[in-house]
Amino acid sequence: MLAIFSKEFNSFFSTPIGFIVVGLFLISTGSLIWIIPGNFNILNSGYVNLIPFFEALPWVFVFLIPAICMRSFSEEKKQGTLELLLTKPLSLNQLILGKFLGCLALSLIAILPTLFYLISLTELAAEGVVVDYGVIFSSYLGVVLFISCFTSIGIFASSLSHNQIIAFISGTLISLFLYFGFEGFSAVAVGDSELYTLDYFGMRYHYNSITRGILDSRNLIYFLSITFIFLALTRYHLKPTSE
């Protein structure tokens, strides 16, 4: 598994692709929260917190993570190396987990430089204003869980086709549905009421809960369950190939 992880991780940084992905992420999020006027701009919000940053992240990751994951299995299928990998002393679970962790690590590296936003936030705070670092770090935990879900979805989408573009589109659509879809359906009126309970099944509900500083075990279980389900679906889809 470690060999697969290293191969997946190093393949991004052996070419300029990995650096371009990380650079685009930092430029897009930095522009949204510091430069472009709007709801995500911290300077416009007037509050000393990173809430606009955490609200902007899903909009970036819903496209970025499927782009990172799209080649994981699609490229192996296209080049005919997937069957070769499965003939080695490596289980299907190890193969999937190695690719998952490799893509996850790249996404986590992308968000590491954003910790410097805390320094900017401290400098911007007026005298006597205390920055709530507890909420910020719990929000980062939510981001890690959120990235884990999107990565598992991207890995699953990559296993569906040998075409990377199809894998990217599939991963993006599934991610968009899980994050925004249930919230949209919950607002649909049925009779004299709306289906508010559907909102609970959406990723956005649980992500917003954690970024407000609420570390509820139900939110943790939700994200871990989504991650496990899509990794299990990937295994189910690839299992006939390994037999």
Secondary structure, 3 states (H helix, E strand, C coil): CHHHHHHHHHHHHCCHHHHHHHHHHHHHHHHHHHHCCCCCCHHHHCCCCCHHHHHHHHHHHHHHHHHHHCCCCHHHHHHCCHHHHHCCCCCHHHHHHHHHHHHHHHHHHHHHHHHHHHHHHHHHCCCCCCCCHHHHHHHHHHHHHHHHHHHHHHHHHHHHCCCHHHHHHHHHHHHHHHHHHHHHHHCCEECCEECHHHHHHCHHHHHHHHHCCCCCHHHHHHHHHHHHHHHHHHHHHHHHHHC
